[in-house]
Amino acid sequence: MNLNSKISIAITRFFRRYGRLIIIVATVWIIIIIINTYLKKHRTYNNELENDSTPDIAVVDSGDLSVPQKYRTDVKQTIDTYFKYCNTKEFQKAYDMLTDDCKSFLYENKLENFENYANNFYTGDKTYYIQNYSNIGKKYIYKLYVVDDLEKTGGSGGYNENVEKITVIKDKDNYKIANQGYIENKKYDNLISQTEEISVKVISKDISYSKEAYNLEITNKTDEYVLISDGSYIDEVTLNITDQKRDATNTQNATFLIGPNSTKSMTFIFEKFADDSKEPTEINLNDVRIYDKYNTSLTPDDAEKLFSFNIKLKK
């Protein structure tokens, strides 16, 4: 008997012995595939993403800082409306819900700048959930989690999540939103400090959750150049907060220089959590230098005069 005949006989015997079992297994496998395909096509997802925290109680402090019960419906409705406008690309309506301070600070009062941000944040089919993070007076700070809407996408393309802090603020009879962690602009009324060489007027500060940006108007009263900061020292500009001093975060790679007999607007940014209850008392200009002529090769040793100056933040 040749080899081909032996193989043919072996195969025939195998199927006679196991053929029925193979047919049963194959049938069950096909049924499983059909059921899985059907379930995947008709599966419904729970859009109410599970969240172990109570969404209206601040995670920073679950005591007195929760959103008052009487405001919760309006606050959440405001967030829901804002999200829906963004998610459906109705950016003009979403932009109109922002506070004036937010429009100015983050978007330079330009709708197109907001559209550029929102288009990158709200990509594809999205849903959301929220968690109250912290509250300052009647300013309610939430974390907004924008995630893929699995009911619409079927889970295709993975699972993406974008997160930002938004602040819901009551403006007269309406609620407004500040996004990207921004909160508000606080203006100062005629707050001026001066020496023989310079006069500093504190205009306002822009408060975000984790930083404060102080907007100053500095006048050089001399016929020479006044250098506030150029990164020569780590602590050229500091913020005094009770028993702490914080270095400005935007001075290391920038030059803050004022020409003779001129006035210049300057902004200095400091790390400061909005809910830490610590009140800044003054801004310190620790290494002010005066030069007869100025170029970038000059060092602090070349200055005609070097002095420090404290700018009071309270009268």
C-alpha positions as CSV (number, residue, x, y, z in Angstrom):
1,M,0.0,0.0,0.0
2,N,1.5,3.3,-1.0
3,L,1.8,6.4,1.1
4,N,-1.1,8.3,-0.4
5,S,-3.4,5.4,0.3
6,K,-2.4,5.2,3.9
7,I,-3.0,9.0,4.4
8,S,-6.4,8.7,2.7
9,I,-7.4,5.8,5.0
10,A,-6.2,7.6,8.1
11,I,-8.2,10.7,7.3
12,T,-11.3,8.7,6.6
13,R,-11.0,6.9,9.9
14,F,-10.5,10.2,11.7
15,F,-13.6,11.8,10.3
16,R,-15.7,8.6,11.0
17,R,-14.6,8.7,14.6
18,Y,-14.7,12.5,15.3
19,G,-16.8,13.9,12.4
20,R,-19.9,14.4,14.5
21,L,-18.0,16.2,17.3
22,I,-16.3,18.5,14.8
23,I,-19.6,19.4,13.3
24,I,-21.1,20.2,16.7
25,V,-18.0,22.3,17.7
26,A,-18.1,24.2,14.4
27,T,-21.8,24.9,14.7
28,V,-21.4,26.2,18.3
29,W,-18.5,28.4,17.2
30,I,-20.5,29.9,14.3
31,I,-23.5,30.6,16.6
32,I,-21.2,32.4,19.1
33,I,-19.7,34.5,16.3
34,I,-23.3,35.4,15.1
35,I,-24.4,36.3,18.6
36,N,-21.3,38.5,19.3
37,T,-21.8,40.3,16.0
38,Y,-25.4,41.0,16.8
39,L,-24.7,42.2,20.3
40,K,-21.9,44.5,19.1
41,K,-24.2,46.1,16.6
42,H,-27.1,46.6,19.0
43,R,-25.2,47.1,22.2
44,T,-26.3,50.2,24.3
45,Y,-23.8,52.0,26.5
46,N,-24.4,53.8,29.7
47,N,-23.6,57.4,29.1
48,E,-23.8,58.1,32.8
49,L,-20.2,57.5,33.4
50,E,-19.6,56.2,36.9
51,N,-18.2,58.7,39.4
52,D,-17.5,57.6,42.9
53,S,-17.5,61.2,44.1
54,T,-20.6,63.3,44.7
55,P,-20.3,65.8,41.8
56,D,-21.4,68.8,43.7
57,I,-19.1,68.4,46.7
58,A,-15.6,69.8,46.3
59,V,-12.8,67.2,46.3
60,V,-10.4,69.8,47.8
61,D,-12.7,70.2,50.8
62,S,-15.9,68.2,51.3
63,G,-17.0,70.3,54.3
64,D,-18.4,73.8,53.8
65,L,-17.1,74.2,50.3
66,S,-19.9,72.2,48.6
67,V,-22.1,74.0,46.1
68,P,-25.3,75.1,47.9
69,Q,-28.3,73.0,47.2
70,K,-30.3,75.9,45.8
71,Y,-27.7,76.7,43.1
72,R,-26.9,73.1,42.0
73,T,-29.6,72.8,39.3
74,D,-28.7,76.1,37.7
75,V,-25.0,75.5,37.8
76,K,-25.2,72.1,36.2
77,Q,-27.7,73.3,33.6
78,T,-25.2,76.0,32.7
79,I,-22.4,73.5,32.3
80,D,-24.7,71.2,30.3
81,T,-25.8,74.0,27.9
82,Y,-22.2,75.1,27.4
83,F,-21.0,71.6,26.7
84,K,-23.8,71.0,24.1
85,Y,-23.0,74.2,22.3
86,C,-19.3,73.2,22.1
87,N,-20.1,69.6,21.2
88,T,-22.4,70.6,18.3
89,K,-19.9,73.3,17.1
90,E,-22.2,76.2,17.9
91,F,-19.2,78.1,19.0
92,Q,-20.7,81.6,18.9
93,K,-23.4,80.5,21.5
94,A,-20.7,78.9,23.7
95,Y,-18.5,82.0,23.4
96,D,-21.4,84.2,24.5
97,M,-21.6,82.2,27.7
98,L,-18.1,83.1,28.7
99,T,-17.4,85.9,31.1
100,D,-16.0,89.2,29.7
101,D,-12.8,88.7,31.7
102,C,-12.4,85.2,30.3
103,K,-12.9,86.4,26.7
104,S,-10.4,89.1,27.2
105,F,-7.7,87.2,29.0
106,L,-7.8,83.9,27.2
107,Y,-9.1,84.8,23.7
108,E,-8.3,88.5,23.2
109,N,-12.0,89.1,22.6
110,K,-11.8,87.1,19.4
111,L,-14.3,84.4,18.6
112,E,-11.9,82.7,16.2
113,N,-9.4,82.2,19.1
114,F,-12.0,80.4,21.1
115,E,-13.0,78.4,18.1
116,N,-9.4,77.2,17.6
117,Y,-9.3,76.1,21.2
118,A,-12.7,74.4,21.3
119,N,-12.1,72.6,18.0
120,N,-9.1,70.9,19.5
121,F,-10.8,70.1,22.8
122,Y,-14.2,68.9,21.5
123,T,-13.1,66.4,18.8
124,G,-15.5,63.8,17.4
125,D,-18.6,62.5,19.3
126,K,-18.3,63.4,22.9
127,T,-20.2,63.2,26.2
128,Y,-19.1,64.5,29.6
129,Y,-19.2,64.3,33.4
130,I,-18.3,66.8,36.1
131,Q,-16.8,66.9,39.5
132,N,-16.9,70.0,41.8
133,Y,-13.3,70.7,42.6
134,S,-13.3,73.8,44.8
135,N,-15.4,76.9,45.4
136,I,-14.5,80.5,46.3
137,G,-17.5,82.5,47.4
138,K,-20.1,82.2,44.7
139,K,-17.5,81.0,42.1
140,Y,-17.9,77.3,41.6
141,I,-14.9,75.5,40.1
142,Y,-15.6,72.2,38.4
143,K,-13.5,69.7,36.6
144,L,-15.1,69.0,33.2
145,Y,-14.3,65.6,31.8
146,V,-15.0,65.4,28.0
147,V,-14.9,61.8,26.8
148,D,-15.7,59.7,23.8
149,D,-19.4,59.0,23.4
150,L,-19.3,55.2,23.2
151,E,-22.9,54.9,22.3
152,K,-22.2,56.8,19.1
153,T,-18.7,55.6,18.3
154,G,-19.2,51.9,19.3
155,G,-15.8,52.1,21.0
156,S,-14.0,52.4,17.7
157,G,-10.7,54.4,17.7
158,G,-10.0,53.9,21.4
159,Y,-11.1,56.0,24.4
160,N,-10.0,59.6,24.7
161,E,-10.5,62.0,27.5
162,N,-9.9,65.8,27.8
163,V,-10.1,67.5,31.1
164,E,-10.2,71.2,32.1
165,K,-11.2,73.3,35.1
166,I,-14.2,75.6,34.5
167,T,-15.6,78.2,36.8
168,V,-19.3,78.9,36.9
169,I,-20.0,82.5,38.1
170,K,-23.3,84.2,38.6
171,D,-23.4,87.4,36.6
172,K,-26.5,89.4,37.7
173,D,-29.4,87.0,36.8
174,N,-27.3,84.8,34.5
175,Y,-24.6,82.2,35.1
176,K,-21.4,82.6,33.1
177,I,-18.4,80.4,32.5
178,A,-14.7,80.9,32.6
179,N,-12.8,77.9,31.2
180,Q,-9.2,76.6,31.0
181,G,-8.7,77.1,34.7
182,Y,-9.3,80.9,34.5
183,I,-11.4,82.5,37.2
184,E,-11.6,86.3,37.0
185,N,-9.9,89.7,36.7
186,K,-9.6,91.7,39.9
187,K,-9.0,95.5,39.5
188,Y,-7.1,97.7,41.9
189,D,-8.3,101.3,42.6
190,N,-5.5,103.9,42.4
191,L,-2.8,101.7,44.0
192,I,0.5,103.4,43.4
193,S,4.0,103.0,44.9
194,Q,7.0,105.1,43.8
195,T,10.6,106.1,44.4
196,E,12.6,108.9,42.9
197,E,13.4,106.7,39.9
198,I,10.2,104.8,39.2
199,S,6.4,104.9,39.8
200,V,4.4,101.7,39.8
201,K,0.6,101.5,39.4
202,V,-1.0,98.1,40.1
203,I,-3.8,97.9,37.5
204,S,-5.3,94.5,38.1
205,K,-4.5,90.8,38.5
206,D,-5.9,87.9,36.5
207,I,-6.7,85.0,38.7
208,S,-6.5,81.4,37.5
209,Y,-6.9,78.4,39.8
210,S,-3.1,77.8,40.1
211,K,-1.6,81.2,39.3
212,E,-2.0,84.9,39.5
213,A,-0.9,87.4,36.8
214,Y,-0.3,90.9,38.1
215,N,-0.7,93.7,35.5
216,L,1.5,96.7,36.3
217,E,2.1,100.1,34.7
218,I,5.7,101.2,35.4
219,T,6.9,104.7,34.7
220,N,10.6,105.5,34.4
221,K,11.1,109.0,35.8
222,T,14.8,109.3,34.9
223,D,16.7,110.1,31.7
224,E,18.3,106.7,31.8
225,Y,17.3,103.1,31.3
226,V,15.5,101.1,34.1
227,L,15.9,97.3,34.0
228,I,13.4,95.5,36.2
229,S,14.4,92.0,35.2
230,D,16.4,90.1,32.6
231,G,16.9,86.6,34.2
232,S,20.3,87.5,35.8
233,Y,18.9,86.5,39.2
234,I,16.4,83.8,40.1
235,D,14.4,86.1,42.5
236,E,14.4,89.4,40.6
237,V,10.6,89.7,41.0
238,T,8.8,88.0,43.9
239,L,5.3,87.9,45.4
240,N,5.1,88.1,49.2
241,I,2.4,85.8,50.6
242,T,2.3,86.0,54.4
243,D,5.4,84.0,55.4
244,Q,6.4,83.0,51.8
245,K,7.9,84.5,48.8
246,R,7.2,83.2,45.3
247,D,9.4,83.8,42.3
248,A,7.8,85.1,39.1
249,T,7.6,82.3,36.6
250,N,7.9,84.4,33.4
251,T,11.1,86.4,34.0
252,Q,13.9,83.9,33.3
253,N,13.7,84.2,29.5
254,A,12.5,87.8,29.1
255,T,13.8,91.3,29.5
256,F,11.6,93.9,31.4
257,L,13.2,97.2,30.4
258,I,11.8,100.8,30.5
259,G,13.3,103.5,28.3
260,P,14.1,107.0,29.6
261,N,11.0,109.1,30.7
262,S,8.5,106.5,29.5
263,T,5.8,104.2,30.8
264,K,5.4,100.5,30.1
265,S,2.8,97.9,30.9
266,M,4.3,94.7,32.4
267,T,2.8,91.5,33.7
268,F,4.4,89.2,36.2
269,I,3.0,85.7,36.9
270,F,3.3,83.8,40.1
271,E,2.2,80.3,41.3
272,K,-0.7,80.7,43.7
273,F,-3.7,78.5,44.3
274,A,-7.0,80.5,44.4
275,D,-8.4,78.5,47.3
276,D,-5.3,78.5,49.6
277,S,-6.7,81.4,51.6
278,K,-3.3,83.2,51.7
279,E,-3.5,86.9,50.9
280,P,-0.5,88.4,48.9
281,T,0.7,91.6,50.5
282,E,3.3,93.0,48.1
283,I,5.3,92.5,44.9
284,N,9.1,92.8,45.4
285,L,11.3,94.2,42.7
286,N,14.6,92.9,44.2
287,D,17.2,93.9,41.6
288,V,16.2,97.1,39.8
289,R,19.1,98.4,37.8
290,I,19.7,101.8,36.2
291,Y,22.0,102.1,33.1
292,D,23.2,105.2,31.3
293,K,23.0,103.2,28.1
294,Y,21.7,99.7,27.7
295,N,22.6,96.6,25.6
296,T,22.2,92.9,26.3
297,S,25.9,92.4,27.0
298,L,25.7,94.6,30.2
299,T,25.9,92.8,33.6
300,P,24.5,93.9,36.9
301,D,28.0,95.1,37.9
302,D,27.8,97.7,35.0
303,A,24.7,99.3,36.5
304,E,25.0,102.9,37.8
305,K,22.6,102.0,40.5
306,L,21.0,98.8,41.9
307,F,18.2,98.9,44.4
308,S,15.1,96.9,45.6
309,F,11.5,98.2,45.7
310,N,8.4,96.8,47.3
311,I,5.0,97.4,45.8
312,K,2.2,97.3,48.3
313,L,-1.0,95.4,47.3
314,K,-3.1,97.1,50.0
315,K,-3.4,100.7,50.9
